[in-house]
Amino acid sequence: MKKFKKFLLSILAIFLIATVSIGTFIGNLLYNVIISANSSKNAIYAAYTYETSDYNENWLIKNSHYEDKYINSFDNLKLHSYVVEQPEKTSKWAIIVHGYGEEGKLTSRKALCFYTMGYNILVPDLRGSGKSQGDYIGMGWNDRLDIISWIDTITSYDSKSEIVLYGTSMGGSTVLMASGENLPSNVKAIISDCAYTSVYDIFDYEITNYLSTSSFHIITFTNIATELRAGYSLKNASAINAVKKSKIPILYIHGDSDNFVPISMMNELYNSTSSKKKKVAIKGGEHANSDLAQPHLYWSSISKYLKEYIKE
């Protein structure tokens, strides 16, 4: 009997060691593919429609006469932004936040639209992207604090500034996560395009949808790897928890043909938002391309919305 118990304990130990080893391998593999800033995201881009660099870079990089601005983050990373001011002084500012695996210059199309509406623009490279330091993608969580640092940079320069936060995809979730913090009164409005409810939720959706398997153990081990290597938890990185505390008006935009972040997430975020809110569904809009699917509706909705909160 004792030998049999020892045998069972040995089998159990082997099983546990094998499970932990395999889980650790999978968790680190997904961390390297998804969270690490040092790996190509081409395989992920192939799963959904996204913006192309040749189209987007033209104005901001070639024609805007931008200035490079740098700040130090709370954890001592050197972060970069492109800043373009209007020829005539104005206190209207738009912070334009890019999506997953991208960098600031790829938001040029949208930055130009805000500039044309009369806004000074600040386009950050999120940590681990573009000219900013960092070896991991923050998925919006630590980035929310970086956005607040950029807000402080603007208000220290212009105490009367009126600021709108705009983000697409991961950028949309970033500005929503920032909405749950104690933002200065200078921040008048937030616009979030195709944001996910939380990092945990979007991981669960993608793994379940594309691998047709339960995501629980995969996310668990990926979360452990992320906590150990990037210092944040996928469970804490929640836009939906943040908007429950928001005091800033929020406009939600989402394409109804988005096959990467489902439009149902916009409705969940909208229903959880404690501040003034509005939502616009764009028929035929795919992920991060709703402004191309229906440009007039997209930009007229934004312009009309901002006139409620930003002085002309």
C-alpha positions in Angstrom: 0.0 0.0 0.0 2.8 2.4 0.9 4.5 1.7 -2.4 1.3 2.3 -4.2 0.9 5.7 -2.5 4.5 6.6 -3.3 3.8 5.6 -6.9 0.8 7.9 -7.0 2.7 10.8 -5.4 5.5 10.3 -7.9 3.0 10.4 -10.8 1.3 13.5 -9.4 4.7 15.2 -8.9 5.7 14.4 -12.5 2.3 15.7 -13.7 2.6 18.9 -11.8 6.2 19.5 -12.9 5.2 18.9 -16.5 2.1 21.2 -16.2 4.2 24.0 -14.7 7.0 23.5 -17.3 4.6 23.5 -20.2 2.6 26.5 -18.8 5.8 28.5 -18.2 6.9 27.8 -21.8 3.5 28.9 -23.2 3.3 31.9 -20.9 6.8 33.1 -21.9 6.1 32.3 -25.6 3.0 34.5 -25.6 4.7 37.2 -23.7 7.5 37.3 -26.2 5.0 37.4 -29.1 2.4 39.8 -27.7 3.9 41.9 -24.9 7.6 42.1 -25.7 8.4 45.3 -27.6 11.3 43.5 -29.3 9.3 41.0 -31.4 7.6 41.6 -34.8 3.8 42.0 -34.6 3.3 41.0 -38.3 1.6 37.7 -37.5 -0.9 39.5 -35.2 -1.6 42.2 -37.8 -2.5 39.5 -40.3 -5.5 38.6 -38.2 -7.2 42.0 -38.7 -7.4 45.1 -40.8 -5.2 47.9 -39.7 -3.6 51.1 -40.9 -0.6 51.2 -43.3 2.4 53.2 -42.7 3.0 54.7 -46.1 -0.4 56.4 -46.0 -0.2 57.7 -42.5 3.3 59.0 -42.1 3.2 61.6 -44.8 1.9 64.7 -43.1 3.2 64.4 -39.6 6.7 63.4 -40.6 7.1 65.3 -43.9 4.9 68.3 -43.7 3.9 69.2 -40.1 7.2 70.8 -38.9 6.8 68.9 -35.7 9.1 69.3 -32.6 10.4 66.3 -30.7 9.6 66.4 -27.0 10.9 64.1 -24.3 9.9 63.4 -20.7 11.0 60.9 -18.1 8.3 58.4 -17.0 7.6 57.4 -13.4 9.9 54.4 -13.8 12.6 56.5 -15.5 12.1 55.7 -19.2 12.8 58.4 -21.7 9.5 58.9 -23.6 9.0 60.7 -26.9 6.2 62.8 -28.5 5.7 64.7 -31.7 4.3 68.1 -31.0 2.7 70.4 -33.7 1.3 73.8 -32.7 -1.0 76.0 -34.6 0.5 79.1 -36.4 -1.7 81.3 -34.3 -1.7 80.7 -30.5 -4.5 78.5 -29.1 -5.1 76.7 -25.9 -6.9 73.8 -27.6 -4.8 70.6 -27.4 -5.4 67.1 -28.6 -3.3 64.1 -27.4 -3.5 61.4 -30.1 -2.7 57.9 -28.8 -1.7 55.1 -31.2 -2.7 51.5 -31.2 -1.1 48.2 -30.4 2.3 47.5 -31.9 2.4 50.8 -33.6 4.0 54.2 -33.0 3.0 57.8 -33.0 3.8 58.7 -36.6 1.3 56.1 -37.8 -1.6 58.2 -36.5 -0.8 61.0 -39.0 -4.1 60.8 -40.8 -6.1 61.3 -37.6 -3.6 63.9 -36.1 -4.0 66.0 -39.3 -7.8 66.0 -38.8 -7.5 67.4 -35.3 -4.9 69.9 -36.5 -7.3 71.0 -39.2 -10.0 71.5 -36.6 -7.7 74.0 -34.9 -6.0 71.9 -32.2 -2.3 71.9 -31.2 -1.5 68.2 -31.2 0.8 66.0 -29.1 1.4 62.5 -30.5 3.2 60.2 -28.0 5.2 57.1 -28.8 3.9 54.8 -26.0 6.6 52.9 -24.0 8.4 50.4 -26.1 7.3 52.1 -29.3 8.9 54.5 -31.8 11.5 56.7 -30.2 10.4 55.9 -26.6 12.3 53.6 -24.4 10.9 50.4 -22.9 11.1 46.7 -23.6 7.5 45.8 -23.2 4.1 47.0 -24.5 2.0 48.4 -21.7 -1.4 47.5 -23.2 -2.6 50.8 -21.8 -2.0 50.2 -18.1 1.4 51.9 -17.3 0.7 54.0 -20.4 -2.2 55.7 -18.7 0.3 57.2 -16.2 2.5 58.3 -19.1 -0.4 60.1 -20.7 -1.0 61.9 -17.4 2.7 63.0 -17.5 2.1 64.4 -21.0 -1.0 66.2 -19.8 1.1 67.8 -17.0 3.7 68.8 -19.6 1.0 70.7 -21.6 -0.6 72.3 -18.5 2.8 73.5 -17.2 3.4 75.1 -20.6 -0.2 76.5 -20.9 -2.2 76.6 -17.7 -5.4 77.6 -19.6 -5.1 74.6 -22.0 -8.2 72.7 -22.9 -7.3 69.1 -23.7 -9.0 66.3 -25.5 -7.7 62.7 -25.2 -8.1 60.6 -28.4 -7.0 57.0 -28.8 -7.5 54.1 -31.2 -7.6 50.4 -30.3 -5.0 50.0 -27.5 -4.8 53.8 -27.5 -8.5 54.0 -27.0 -8.2 51.7 -24.0 -5.2 53.8 -22.7 -7.2 57.0 -22.6 -10.1 55.2 -20.9 -7.7 53.8 -18.3 -6.5 57.3 -17.7 -10.1 58.5 -17.3 -10.2 56.6 -14.0 -7.4 58.7 -12.5 -7.6 62.1 -10.9 -7.1 64.2 -14.1 -6.7 67.9 -14.0 -9.7 70.1 -15.0 -7.9 71.0 -18.2 -8.9 67.6 -19.7 -12.4 68.4 -21.1 -13.3 65.3 -23.2 -12.1 61.8 -24.2 -12.7 60.0 -27.5 -12.1 56.3 -27.6 -12.2 54.4 -30.9 -12.5 50.5 -30.9 -11.2 50.1 -27.3 -11.2 46.8 -25.4 -12.8 46.4 -22.0 -9.7 45.0 -20.4 -6.5 43.3 -21.4 -7.7 40.1 -19.8 -10.9 40.3 -21.7 -9.2 40.8 -25.1 -6.8 38.0 -24.5 -9.7 35.7 -23.6 -11.6 36.7 -26.7 -8.7 36.3 -29.1 -7.5 32.9 -27.6 -11.0 31.5 -27.5 -11.9 32.9 -31.0 -8.8 31.9 -32.9 -7.6 28.8 -31.1 -11.1 27.4 -30.3 -10.0 26.4 -26.9 -10.4 27.5 -23.3 -8.2 30.5 -22.5 -8.0 30.2 -18.7 -4.7 28.3 -18.2 -3.1 30.1 -21.2 -3.9 33.6 -19.8 -3.0 32.5 -16.3 0.6 31.6 -17.3 0.9 34.6 -19.7 -0.2 36.8 -16.8 2.5 35.3 -14.5 5.1 36.0 -17.2 3.8 39.6 -17.6 3.9 40.3 -13.9 7.4 39.0 -13.6 8.8 40.5 -16.7 6.8 43.7 -17.2 5.6 44.4 -13.7 1.9 44.7 -14.3 -1.1 42.3 -14.2 -3.3 41.7 -17.2 -6.2 41.6 -14.7 -5.5 45.1 -13.3 -5.2 46.6 -16.8 -8.9 47.3 -17.1 -10.6 50.1 -19.0 -14.1 49.1 -17.8 -13.1 49.5 -14.1 -11.6 52.9 -14.9 -14.7 54.3 -16.7 -16.8 53.4 -13.6 -14.8 56.2 -11.9 -14.5 58.6 -14.8 -15.6 62.3 -14.4 -14.7 63.2 -17.9 -17.2 63.1 -20.8 -16.5 60.2 -23.1 -17.4 59.6 -26.8 -17.2 56.0 -27.9 -16.8 55.0 -31.5 -16.7 51.5 -32.9 -17.0 49.8 -36.3 -19.7 47.1 -36.5 -17.5 45.0 -38.7 -14.6 44.9 -36.2 -13.3 41.3 -36.1 -10.5 42.0 -33.6 -12.2 43.9 -30.8 -15.9 43.2 -30.9 -18.4 46.1 -30.9 -20.0 44.4 -27.9 -17.0 45.7 -25.8 -18.0 49.3 -26.7 -21.5 48.7 -25.3 -20.1 47.2 -22.1 -17.8 50.2 -21.6 -20.6 52.6 -22.4 -23.0 51.0 -19.9 -20.3 51.1 -17.2 -19.3 54.7 -17.7 -20.2 57.0 -14.8 -19.6 60.3 -16.6 -21.4 61.9 -19.5 -21.3 59.6 -22.5 -22.2 59.1 -26.1 -21.6 56.3 -28.6 -21.5 56.0 -32.3 -21.5 52.7 -34.3 -19.9 53.0 -37.7 -21.6 50.7 -40.3 -18.9 48.7 -42.2 -16.1 50.0 -40.0 -13.3 47.4 -39.4 -10.7 47.6 -36.7 -9.2 51.1 -36.4 -10.6 52.0 -39.8 -14.0 53.4 -39.1 -12.8 56.9 -40.2 -12.2 55.4 -43.7 -15.5 53.5 -43.8 -17.6 56.6 -43.1 -15.3 59.6 -42.9 -18.1 62.2 -42.8 -20.0 60.5 -40.0 -16.8 59.8 -38.1 -15.4 63.3 -38.1 -18.7 65.2 -37.9 -19.6 63.2 -34.8 -16.2 64.1 -33.2 -16.5 67.8 -34.2 -20.0 68.1 -32.9 -19.1 66.3 -29.7 -16.1 68.5 -29.0 -18.0 71.7 -29.5 -20.0 70.9 -26.4 -16.8 70.8 -24.2 -14.0 72.8 -25.9 -14.2 76.6 -26.4 -13.8 77.8 -30.0 
